[in-house]
Amino acid sequence: MSLEVKGVLEQILPIQSGTSKAGKEWSKQEFVIETEDQFPKKICFTLFGDKSSLLDGFQQGDTVNVAFNVESREFNGRWFHNINAWKITNEAAGQTPAAPDFGEIPPPNEDLSSSEPNNDLPF
């Protein structure tokens, strides 16, 4: 299951790393966005391993679109949840440019204040 959410990048947390029981090294980085819904929510996402490079070039305050998966696991009778991001795009870069400003539209050449009716209509 893949989901997407749009929001403002609120916080980029420091990279955490360690070694598993099996001796494998791991690293993760978390970041928080605030949604732009009617009732905004803060969501903390996790990037594992080399995925932390996805945050390169992003700053707090950027509007981002995050693609993610949700997974849960059980440990000692308790359930733990992860929100794993796998794609981050900058919404400002994806926006369409604003329409050019052509200034004021010039008035028509004919004088509309004349008392003669305009008979140019085909009906």
Phi and psi in radians as a Rosetta constraint file:
Dihedral C 1 N 2 CA 2 C 2 CIRCULARHARMONIC -2.113 0.35
Dihedral N 2 CA 2 C 2 N 3 CIRCULARHARMONIC 2.322 0.35
Dihedral C 2 N 3 CA 3 C 3 CIRCULARHARMONIC -2.208 0.35
Dihedral N 3 CA 3 C 3 N 4 CIRCULARHARMONIC 2.861 0.35
Dihedral C 3 N 4 CA 4 C 4 CIRCULARHARMONIC -2.382 0.35
Dihedral N 4 CA 4 C 4 N 5 CIRCULARHARMONIC 2.604 0.35
Dihedral C 4 N 5 CA 5 C 5 CIRCULARHARMONIC -2.557 0.35
Dihedral N 5 CA 5 C 5 N 6 CIRCULARHARMONIC 2.563 0.35
Dihedral C 5 N 6 CA 6 C 6 CIRCULARHARMONIC -1.963 0.35
Dihedral N 6 CA 6 C 6 N 7 CIRCULARHARMONIC 2.450 0.35
Dihedral C 6 N 7 CA 7 C 7 CIRCULARHARMONIC -3.011 0.35
Dihedral N 7 CA 7 C 7 N 8 CIRCULARHARMONIC -3.094 0.35
Dihedral C 7 N 8 CA 8 C 8 CIRCULARHARMONIC -1.728 0.35
Dihedral N 8 CA 8 C 8 N 9 CIRCULARHARMONIC 2.285 0.35
Dihedral C 8 N 9 CA 9 C 9 CIRCULARHARMONIC -1.199 0.35
Dihedral N 9 CA 9 C 9 N 10 CIRCULARHARMONIC 1.937 0.35
Dihedral C 9 N 10 CA 10 C 10 CIRCULARHARMONIC -1.578 0.35
Dihedral N 10 CA 10 C 10 N 11 CIRCULARHARMONIC -0.698 0.35
Dihedral C 10 N 11 CA 11 C 11 CIRCULARHARMONIC -2.721 0.35
Dihedral N 11 CA 11 C 11 N 12 CIRCULARHARMONIC 2.416 0.35
Dihedral C 11 N 12 CA 12 C 12 CIRCULARHARMONIC -1.994 0.35
Dihedral N 12 CA 12 C 12 N 13 CIRCULARHARMONIC 2.002 0.35
Dihedral C 12 N 13 CA 13 C 13 CIRCULARHARMONIC -1.487 0.35
Dihedral N 13 CA 13 C 13 N 14 CIRCULARHARMONIC 2.743 0.35
Dihedral C 13 N 14 CA 14 C 14 CIRCULARHARMONIC -1.153 0.35
Dihedral N 14 CA 14 C 14 N 15 CIRCULARHARMONIC 2.701 0.35
Dihedral C 14 N 15 CA 15 C 15 CIRCULARHARMONIC -1.205 0.35
Dihedral N 15 CA 15 C 15 N 16 CIRCULARHARMONIC 2.367 0.35
Dihedral C 15 N 16 CA 16 C 16 CIRCULARHARMONIC -1.942 0.35
Dihedral N 16 CA 16 C 16 N 17 CIRCULARHARMONIC 2.503 0.35
Dihedral C 16 N 17 CA 17 C 17 CIRCULARHARMONIC -2.548 0.35
Dihedral N 17 CA 17 C 17 N 18 CIRCULARHARMONIC 2.879 0.35
Dihedral C 17 N 18 CA 18 C 18 CIRCULARHARMONIC -3.089 0.35
Dihedral N 18 CA 18 C 18 N 19 CIRCULARHARMONIC -2.944 0.35
Dihedral C 18 N 19 CA 19 C 19 CIRCULARHARMONIC -2.213 0.35
Dihedral N 19 CA 19 C 19 N 20 CIRCULARHARMONIC 2.323 0.35
Dihedral C 19 N 20 CA 20 C 20 CIRCULARHARMONIC -1.339 0.35
Dihedral N 20 CA 20 C 20 N 21 CIRCULARHARMONIC 3.002 0.35
Dihedral C 20 N 21 CA 21 C 21 CIRCULARHARMONIC -1.041 0.35
Dihedral N 21 CA 21 C 21 N 22 CIRCULARHARMONIC -0.540 0.35
Dihedral C 21 N 22 CA 22 C 22 CIRCULARHARMONIC -1.400 0.35
Dihedral N 22 CA 22 C 22 N 23 CIRCULARHARMONIC -0.051 0.35
Dihedral C 22 N 23 CA 23 C 23 CIRCULARHARMONIC 1.585 0.35
Dihedral N 23 CA 23 C 23 N 24 CIRCULARHARMONIC 0.100 0.35
Dihedral C 23 N 24 CA 24 C 24 CIRCULARHARMONIC -1.502 0.35
Dihedral N 24 CA 24 C 24 N 25 CIRCULARHARMONIC 2.403 0.35
Dihedral C 24 N 25 CA 25 C 25 CIRCULARHARMONIC -1.425 0.35
Dihedral N 25 CA 25 C 25 N 26 CIRCULARHARMONIC 2.533 0.35
Dihedral C 25 N 26 CA 26 C 26 CIRCULARHARMONIC -2.397 0.35
Dihedral N 26 CA 26 C 26 N 27 CIRCULARHARMONIC 2.756 0.35
Dihedral C 26 N 27 CA 27 C 27 CIRCULARHARMONIC -2.585 0.35
Dihedral N 27 CA 27 C 27 N 28 CIRCULARHARMONIC 2.652 0.35
Dihedral C 27 N 28 CA 28 C 28 CIRCULARHARMONIC -2.610 0.35
Dihedral N 28 CA 28 C 28 N 29 CIRCULARHARMONIC 2.672 0.35
Dihedral C 28 N 29 CA 29 C 29 CIRCULARHARMONIC -2.353 0.35
Dihedral N 29 CA 29 C 29 N 30 CIRCULARHARMONIC 2.423 0.35
Dihedral C 29 N 30 CA 30 C 30 CIRCULARHARMONIC -2.005 0.35
Dihedral N 30 CA 30 C 30 N 31 CIRCULARHARMONIC 2.642 0.35
Dihedral C 30 N 31 CA 31 C 31 CIRCULARHARMONIC -2.540 0.35
Dihedral N 31 CA 31 C 31 N 32 CIRCULARHARMONIC 2.733 0.35
Dihedral C 31 N 32 CA 32 C 32 CIRCULARHARMONIC -2.128 0.35
Dihedral N 32 CA 32 C 32 N 33 CIRCULARHARMONIC 2.331 0.35
Dihedral C 32 N 33 CA 33 C 33 CIRCULARHARMONIC -2.094 0.35
Dihedral N 33 CA 33 C 33 N 34 CIRCULARHARMONIC 2.748 0.35
Dihedral C 33 N 34 CA 34 C 34 CIRCULARHARMONIC -2.013 0.35
Dihedral N 34 CA 34 C 34 N 35 CIRCULARHARMONIC 2.174 0.35
Dihedral C 34 N 35 CA 35 C 35 CIRCULARHARMONIC -1.211 0.35
Dihedral N 35 CA 35 C 35 N 36 CIRCULARHARMONIC 2.823 0.35
Dihedral C 35 N 36 CA 36 C 36 CIRCULARHARMONIC -1.838 0.35
Dihedral N 36 CA 36 C 36 N 37 CIRCULARHARMONIC 0.529 0.35
Dihedral C 36 N 37 CA 37 C 37 CIRCULARHARMONIC -1.317 0.35
Dihedral N 37 CA 37 C 37 N 38 CIRCULARHARMONIC 3.080 0.35
Dihedral C 37 N 38 CA 38 C 38 CIRCULARHARMONIC -1.039 0.35
Dihedral N 38 CA 38 C 38 N 39 CIRCULARHARMONIC -0.678 0.35
Dihedral C 38 N 39 CA 39 C 39 CIRCULARHARMONIC -2.054 0.35
Dihedral N 39 CA 39 C 39 N 40 CIRCULARHARMONIC 1.578 0.35
Dihedral C 39 N 40 CA 40 C 40 CIRCULARHARMONIC -1.030 0.35
Dihedral N 40 CA 40 C 40 N 41 CIRCULARHARMONIC 2.496 0.35
Dihedral C 40 N 41 CA 41 C 41 CIRCULARHARMONIC -2.192 0.35
Dihedral N 41 CA 41 C 41 N 42 CIRCULARHARMONIC 2.577 0.35
Dihedral C 41 N 42 CA 42 C 42 CIRCULARHARMONIC -1.710 0.35
Dihedral N 42 CA 42 C 42 N 43 CIRCULARHARMONIC 2.342 0.35
Dihedral C 42 N 43 CA 43 C 43 CIRCULARHARMONIC -2.234 0.35
Dihedral N 43 CA 43 C 43 N 44 CIRCULARHARMONIC 2.283 0.35
Dihedral C 43 N 44 CA 44 C 44 CIRCULARHARMONIC -1.758 0.35
Dihedral N 44 CA 44 C 44 N 45 CIRCULARHARMONIC 2.101 0.35
Dihedral C 44 N 45 CA 45 C 45 CIRCULARHARMONIC -1.823 0.35
Dihedral N 45 CA 45 C 45 N 46 CIRCULARHARMONIC 2.729 0.35
Dihedral C 45 N 46 CA 46 C 46 CIRCULARHARMONIC -2.118 0.35
Dihedral N 46 CA 46 C 46 N 47 CIRCULARHARMONIC 2.401 0.35
Dihedral C 46 N 47 CA 47 C 47 CIRCULARHARMONIC -2.034 0.35
Dihedral N 47 CA 47 C 47 N 48 CIRCULARHARMONIC 2.172 0.35
Dihedral C 47 N 48 CA 48 C 48 CIRCULARHARMONIC -1.790 0.35
Dihedral N 48 CA 48 C 48 N 49 CIRCULARHARMONIC 2.523 0.35
Dihedral C 48 N 49 CA 49 C 49 CIRCULARHARMONIC 1.047 0.35
Dihedral N 49 CA 49 C 49 N 50 CIRCULARHARMONIC -2.334 0.35
Dihedral C 49 N 50 CA 50 C 50 CIRCULARHARMONIC -1.264 0.35
Dihedral N 50 CA 50 C 50 N 51 CIRCULARHARMONIC -0.120 0.35
Dihedral C 50 N 51 CA 51 C 51 CIRCULARHARMONIC -1.149 0.35
Dihedral N 51 CA 51 C 51 N 52 CIRCULARHARMONIC -0.311 0.35
Dihedral C 51 N 52 CA 52 C 52 CIRCULARHARMONIC -1.094 0.35
Dihedral N 52 CA 52 C 52 N 53 CIRCULARHARMONIC -0.334 0.35
Dihedral C 52 N 53 CA 53 C 53 CIRCULARHARMONIC -1.211 0.35
Dihedral N 53 CA 53 C 53 N 54 CIRCULARHARMONIC -0.226 0.35
Dihedral C 53 N 54 CA 54 C 54 CIRCULARHARMONIC -1.087 0.35
Dihedral N 54 CA 54 C 54 N 55 CIRCULARHARMONIC -0.410 0.35
Dihedral C 54 N 55 CA 55 C 55 CIRCULARHARMONIC -1.452 0.35
Dihedral N 55 CA 55 C 55 N 56 CIRCULARHARMONIC -0.131 0.35
Dihedral C 55 N 56 CA 56 C 56 CIRCULARHARMONIC -1.037 0.35
Dihedral N 56 CA 56 C 56 N 57 CIRCULARHARMONIC 2.293 0.35
Dihedral C 56 N 57 CA 57 C 57 CIRCULARHARMONIC 1.582 0.35
Dihedral N 57 CA 57 C 57 N 58 CIRCULARHARMONIC -0.132 0.35
Dihedral C 57 N 58 CA 58 C 58 CIRCULARHARMONIC -1.676 0.35
Dihedral N 58 CA 58 C 58 N 59 CIRCULARHARMONIC 2.596 0.35
Dihedral C 58 N 59 CA 59 C 59 CIRCULARHARMONIC -2.291 0.35
Dihedral N 59 CA 59 C 59 N 60 CIRCULARHARMONIC 2.821 0.35
Dihedral C 59 N 60 CA 60 C 60 CIRCULARHARMONIC -1.043 0.35
Dihedral N 60 CA 60 C 60 N 61 CIRCULARHARMONIC 2.440 0.35
Dihedral C 60 N 61 CA 61 C 61 CIRCULARHARMONIC 1.681 0.35
Dihedral N 61 CA 61 C 61 N 62 CIRCULARHARMONIC -0.232 0.35
Dihedral C 61 N 62 CA 62 C 62 CIRCULARHARMONIC -1.213 0.35
Dihedral N 62 CA 62 C 62 N 63 CIRCULARHARMONIC 2.476 0.35
Dihedral C 62 N 63 CA 63 C 63 CIRCULARHARMONIC -1.550 0.35
Dihedral N 63 CA 63 C 63 N 64 CIRCULARHARMONIC 2.127 0.35
Dihedral C 63 N 64 CA 64 C 64 CIRCULARHARMONIC -2.198 0.35
Dihedral N 64 CA 64 C 64 N 65 CIRCULARHARMONIC 2.760 0.35
Dihedral C 64 N 65 CA 65 C 65 CIRCULARHARMONIC -2.043 0.35
Dihedral N 65 CA 65 C 65 N 66 CIRCULARHARMONIC 2.135 0.35
Dihedral C 65 N 66 CA 66 C 66 CIRCULARHARMONIC -1.988 0.35
Dihedral N 66 CA 66 C 66 N 67 CIRCULARHARMONIC 2.178 0.35
Dihedral C 66 N 67 CA 67 C 67 CIRCULARHARMONIC -1.677 0.35
Dihedral N 67 CA 67 C 67 N 68 CIRCULARHARMONIC 2.348 0.35
Dihedral C 67 N 68 CA 68 C 68 CIRCULARHARMONIC -2.637 0.35
Dihedral N 68 CA 68 C 68 N 69 CIRCULARHARMONIC 2.892 0.35
Dihedral C 68 N 69 CA 69 C 69 CIRCULARHARMONIC -2.144 0.35
Dihedral N 69 CA 69 C 69 N 70 CIRCULARHARMONIC 2.607 0.35
Dihedral C 69 N 70 CA 70 C 70 CIRCULARHARMONIC -1.944 0.35
Dihedral N 70 CA 70 C 70 N 71 CIRCULARHARMONIC 2.327 0.35
Dihedral C 70 N 71 CA 71 C 71 CIRCULARHARMONIC -2.443 0.35
Dihedral N 71 CA 71 C 71 N 72 CIRCULARHARMONIC 2.624 0.35
Dihedral C 71 N 72 CA 72 C 72 CIRCULARHARMONIC -2.224 0.35
Dihedral N 72 CA 72 C 72 N 73 CIRCULARHARMONIC 2.629 0.35
Dihedral C 72 N 73 CA 73 C 73 CIRCULARHARMONIC -2.518 0.35
Dihedral N 73 CA 73 C 73 N 74 CIRCULARHARMONIC 2.662 0.35
Dihedral C 73 N 74 CA 74 C 74 CIRCULARHARMONIC -1.829 0.35
Dihedral N 74 CA 74 C 74 N 75 CIRCULARHARMONIC 2.417 0.35
Dihedral C 74 N 75 CA 75 C 75 CIRCULARHARMONIC -2.519 0.35
Dihedral N 75 CA 75 C 75 N 76 CIRCULARHARMONIC 2.080 0.35
Dihedral C 75 N 76 CA 76 C 76 CIRCULARHARMONIC 0.921 0.35
Dihedral N 76 CA 76 C 76 N 77 CIRCULARHARMONIC 0.746 0.35
Dihedral C 76 N 77 CA 77 C 77 CIRCULARHARMONIC 1.431 0.35
Dihedral N 77 CA 77 C 77 N 78 CIRCULARHARMONIC 0.007 0.35
Dihedral C 77 N 78 CA 78 C 78 CIRCULARHARMONIC -2.025 0.35
Dihedral N 78 CA 78 C 78 N 79 CIRCULARHARMONIC 2.628 0.35
Dihedral C 78 N 79 CA 79 C 79 CIRCULARHARMONIC -1.839 0.35
Dihedral N 79 CA 79 C 79 N 80 CIRCULARHARMONIC 2.410 0.35
Dihedral C 79 N 80 CA 80 C 80 CIRCULARHARMONIC -2.162 0.35
Dihedral N 80 CA 80 C 80 N 81 CIRCULARHARMONIC 2.505 0.35
Dihedral C 80 N 81 CA 81 C 81 CIRCULARHARMONIC -2.099 0.35
Dihedral N 81 CA 81 C 81 N 82 CIRCULARHARMONIC 2.506 0.35
Dihedral C 81 N 82 CA 82 C 82 CIRCULARHARMONIC -2.195 0.35
Dihedral N 82 CA 82 C 82 N 83 CIRCULARHARMONIC 2.481 0.35
Dihedral C 82 N 83 CA 83 C 83 CIRCULARHARMONIC -1.992 0.35
Dihedral N 83 CA 83 C 83 N 84 CIRCULARHARMONIC 1.719 0.35
Dihedral C 83 N 84 CA 84 C 84 CIRCULARHARMONIC -1.667 0.35
Dihedral N 84 CA 84 C 84 N 85 CIRCULARHARMONIC 1.979 0.35
Dihedral C 84 N 85 CA 85 C 85 CIRCULARHARMONIC -1.386 0.35
Dihedral N 85 CA 85 C 85 N 86 CIRCULARHARMONIC 2.524 0.35
Dihedral C 85 N 86 CA 86 C 86 CIRCULARHARMONIC -2.304 0.35
Dihedral N 86 CA 86 C 86 N 87 CIRCULARHARMONIC -0.112 0.35
Dihedral C 86 N 87 CA 87 C 87 CIRCULARHARMONIC -2.703 0.35
Dihedral N 87 CA 87 C 87 N 88 CIRCULARHARMONIC 2.349 0.35
Dihedral C 87 N 88 CA 88 C 88 CIRCULARHARMONIC -2.292 0.35
Dihedral N 88 CA 88 C 88 N 89 CIRCULARHARMONIC 2.202 0.35
Dihedral C 88 N 89 CA 89 C 89 CIRCULARHARMONIC -2.167 0.35
Dihedral N 89 CA 89 C 89 N 90 CIRCULARHARMONIC 2.577 0.35
Dihedral C 89 N 90 CA 90 C 90 CIRCULARHARMONIC -1.495 0.35
Dihedral N 90 CA 90 C 90 N 91 CIRCULARHARMONIC 2.072 0.35
Dihedral C 90 N 91 CA 91 C 91 CIRCULARHARMONIC -1.159 0.35
Dihedral N 91 CA 91 C 91 N 92 CIRCULARHARMONIC -0.555 0.35
Dihedral C 91 N 92 CA 92 C 92 CIRCULARHARMONIC -1.123 0.35
Dihedral N 92 CA 92 C 92 N 93 CIRCULARHARMONIC -0.627 0.35
Dihedral C 92 N 93 CA 93 C 93 CIRCULARHARMONIC -1.251 0.35
Dihedral N 93 CA 93 C 93 N 94 CIRCULARHARMONIC -0.482 0.35
Dihedral C 93 N 94 CA 94 C 94 CIRCULARHARMONIC -1.577 0.35
Dihedral N 94 CA 94 C 94 N 95 CIRCULARHARMONIC -0.072 0.35
Dihedral C 94 N 95 CA 95 C 95 CIRCULARHARMONIC -1.288 0.35
Dihedral N 95 CA 95 C 95 N 96 CIRCULARHARMONIC 2.601 0.35
Dihedral C 95 N 96 CA 96 C 96 CIRCULARHARMONIC -1.349 0.35
Dihedral N 96 CA 96 C 96 N 97 CIRCULARHARMONIC 2.526 0.35
Dihedral C 96 N 97 CA 97 C 97 CIRCULARHARMONIC -1.152 0.35
Dihedral N 97 CA 97 C 97 N 98 CIRCULARHARMONIC 2.688 0.35
Dihedral C 97 N 98 CA 98 C 98 CIRCULARHARMONIC -1.214 0.35
Dihedral N 98 CA 98 C 98 N 99 CIRCULARHARMONIC 2.659 0.35
Dihedral C 98 N 99 CA 99 C 99 CIRCULARHARMONIC -1.165 0.35
Dihedral N 99 CA 99 C 99 N 100 CIRCULARHARMONIC 2.488 0.35
Dihedral C 99 N 100 CA 100 C 100 CIRCULARHARMONIC -1.143 0.35
Dihedral N 100 CA 100 C 100 N 101 CIRCULARHARMONIC 2.615 0.35
Dihedral C 100 N 101 CA 101 C 101 CIRCULARHARMONIC -1.575 0.35
Dihedral N 101 CA 101 C 101 N 102 CIRCULARHARMONIC 1.985 0.35
Dihedral C 101 N 102 CA 102 C 102 CIRCULARHARMONIC -1.621 0.35
Dihedral N 102 CA 102 C 102 N 103 CIRCULARHARMONIC 0.072 0.35
Dihedral C 102 N 103 CA 103 C 103 CIRCULARHARMONIC 1.365 0.35
Dihedral N 103 CA 103 C 103 N 104 CIRCULARHARMONIC -2.819 0.35
Dihedral C 103 N 104 CA 104 C 104 CIRCULARHARMONIC -1.336 0.35
Dihedral N 104 CA 104 C 104 N 105 CIRCULARHARMONIC 2.520 0.35
Dihedral C 104 N 105 CA 105 C 105 CIRCULARHARMONIC -1.410 0.35
Dihedral N 105 CA 105 C 105 N 106 CIRCULARHARMONIC 2.236 0.35
Dihedral C 105 N 106 CA 106 C 106 CIRCULARHARMONIC -1.188 0.35
Dihedral N 106 CA 106 C 106 N 107 CIRCULARHARMONIC 2.617 0.35
Dihedral C 106 N 107 CA 107 C 107 CIRCULARHARMONIC -1.187 0.35
Dihedral N 107 CA 107 C 107 N 108 CIRCULARHARMONIC 2.721 0.35
Dihedral C 107 N 108 CA 108 C 108 CIRCULARHARMONIC -1.120 0.35
Dihedral N 108 CA 108 C 108 N 109 CIRCULARHARMONIC 2.751 0.35
Dihedral C 108 N 109 CA 109 C 109 CIRCULARHARMONIC -1.313 0.35
Dihedral N 109 CA 109 C 109 N 110 CIRCULARHARMONIC -0.463 0.35
Dihedral C 109 N 110 CA 110 C 110 CIRCULARHARMONIC -1.437 0.35
Dihedral N 110 CA 110 C 110 N 111 CIRCULARHARMONIC 2.657 0.35
Dihedral C 110 N 111 CA 111 C 111 CIRCULARHARMONIC -1.514 0.35
Dihedral N 111 CA 111 C 111 N 112 CIRCULARHARMONIC 1.959 0.35
Dihedral C 111 N 112 CA 112 C 112 CIRCULARHARMONIC -1.425 0.35
Dihedral N 112 CA 112 C 112 N 113 CIRCULARHARMONIC -0.139 0.35
Dihedral C 112 N 113 CA 113 C 113 CIRCULARHARMONIC -1.541 0.35
Dihedral N 113 CA 113 C 113 N 114 CIRCULARHARMONIC 0.008 0.35
Dihedral C 113 N 114 CA 114 C 114 CIRCULARHARMONIC -1.198 0.35
Dihedral N 114 CA 114 C 114 N 115 CIRCULARHARMONIC 2.684 0.35
Dihedral C 114 N 115 CA 115 C 115 CIRCULARHARMONIC -1.480 0.35
Dihedral N 115 CA 115 C 115 N 116 CIRCULARHARMONIC -0.184 0.35
Dihedral C 115 N 116 CA 116 C 116 CIRCULARHARMONIC -1.339 0.35
Dihedral N 116 CA 116 C 116 N 117 CIRCULARHARMONIC 2.361 0.35
Dihedral C 116 N 117 CA 117 C 117 CIRCULARHARMONIC -1.250 0.35
Dihedral N 117 CA 117 C 117 N 118 CIRCULARHARMONIC 2.582 0.35
Dihedral C 117 N 118 CA 118 C 118 CIRCULARHARMONIC -1.531 0.35
Dihedral N 118 CA 118 C 118 N 119 CIRCULARHARMONIC 1.997 0.35
Dihedral C 118 N 119 CA 119 C 119 CIRCULARHARMONIC -1.759 0.35
Dihedral N 119 CA 119 C 119 N 120 CIRCULARHARMONIC 0.502 0.35
Dihedral C 119 N 120 CA 120 C 120 CIRCULARHARMONIC -1.442 0.35
Dihedral N 120 CA 120 C 120 N 121 CIRCULARHARMONIC -0.114 0.35
Dihedral C 120 N 121 CA 121 C 121 CIRCULARHARMONIC -1.318 0.35
Dihedral N 121 CA 121 C 121 N 122 CIRCULARHARMONIC 2.438 0.35
Dihedral C 121 N 122 CA 122 C 122 CIRCULARHARMONIC -1.342 0.35
Dihedral N 122 CA 122 C 122 N 123 CIRCULARHARMONIC -0.036 0.35
